């Protein structure tokens, strides 16, 4: 069984508060993502301009099944912070950890 990861990179919309964004992100994780089958962790990274979300799941099947579901209202609120023109997403399986 190989773990799976998502990697999203994006910028926030102009004028959006980082503090509010992080609050919504935590609420989304606590109320929705963390309850999904196979969820392991979610890290949010920032380089001063772009954000990156690194999520880990037990299997790629768990990750894909999670993404098939209908997003709850809190997810829509989270998405309202994202500049979708800057969004890039990739999915990986973890082949080896050191």
N, C-alpha and C positions, 0 to 999 in steps of 0.2 A: 504494500500500500504506500503510494507516494503522496506526500503532502502537496498541496496546491497553494499558489499565491496569486493575488491580484496586485497589480501595480498601476495606479492611476496618477498621472501628473496633470496639474492644472494651475491656473491663476484664479484668485478671487475676483469677483466683479469690483470695479472701482467704487469706492465709498463704503464697502462692507467692512464691518468691524471684525478684527481678528479675534478679539475676546468673545464676541457673540458667536462667531463661527465655531470656535473651540467648544463653547457650551452646547451648541446644537449637535456637534459631532459626538460629544460624550453622551448626550441624551439619545441620539440615534443608536449608538453602540449599546447602551444599557437597555433600551426599550425594544430594540428590534434585532440588530445584528448578532449580539451575544446569545440570543435565544435560538439561533438557527442551528440546525444539525450540522456538526462538524466544525463549527467556528472555533478557532484557536486564539487569534490575536489580531489587532489592528493598530498599526503605528502610523502617526502622521508626521511627516518630515517637512522641513522648510529650509530653503536656501537663501532667503531674503527676498526672493521674487516669485518663485514657484513652490507649490505644495506637492507632496507626493504621499499617497496613501498606500501602505504596504499591508495587505491582509493575508493571513495564513489560515488555511482550512485543512481538515484531515484528508480530504480527497478532492480531486477535480470534480467528481460527480456531486459532492456536497456543495461546492462552490457554484456549479452550473445550476443546480436545483434551487439554491438560494436566489439566484438572479432571475429565475423564471417567475418568482412570486410577484404579486402586486405590491408596489411600494406603499408603505403607510404614510399618513400625513407628515410625520416627522421627517421622512426621507425627502419629501417635496420641499420642506422648509430648508433642509440641508442643501439640496440642489439649487435653491434660490441664491446661494452664495457663490456658486461656481460659474466662471466664465467658460461656457461650453465650447467656444471657438478655440480655447487653449487646451482643451482636454485630450489626453492621450491615454489609452488603456492597453494593458498587456496581461496575459495570463501565463503562468509558468507552473511546471511541476518541479519539485525539489529533487534533483537527481542525487545530490550528495551534499552533506553538511560537514564542515571541518571544525 
